[in-house]
Amino acid sequence: MSELASEPIDVAAVFGQNCIRPKWFMRNGRKYDIKEITYIWRDRQGDALVVHFNVTDGANLFEISFNQKSMGWALERVD
């Protein structure tokens, strides 16, 4: 069952040339280590480019996003 979240989160990520790799994120005081990025896609929200990541901690699947204009991360969905 999927839970829509759309909540701001803190994320540790590595930024390289044309590449963003989230490593872990915090939600409600709990740290989730990202074991695998299963899918990446981009879309536009107004004039902002948003990069979406489907990630897993080994037990759950999450959709997180990075807004390149605001430089903010969000948890979009939990499966």
Beta strands, then each sheet from edge to edge (+ up, - down):
strand 1: 3-16
strand 2: 19-27
strand 3: 30-33
strand 4: 36-45
strand 5: 48-56
strand 6: 61-67
strand 7: 72-78
sheet 1: 3+ 2- 1+ 7- 6+ 5- 4+
end
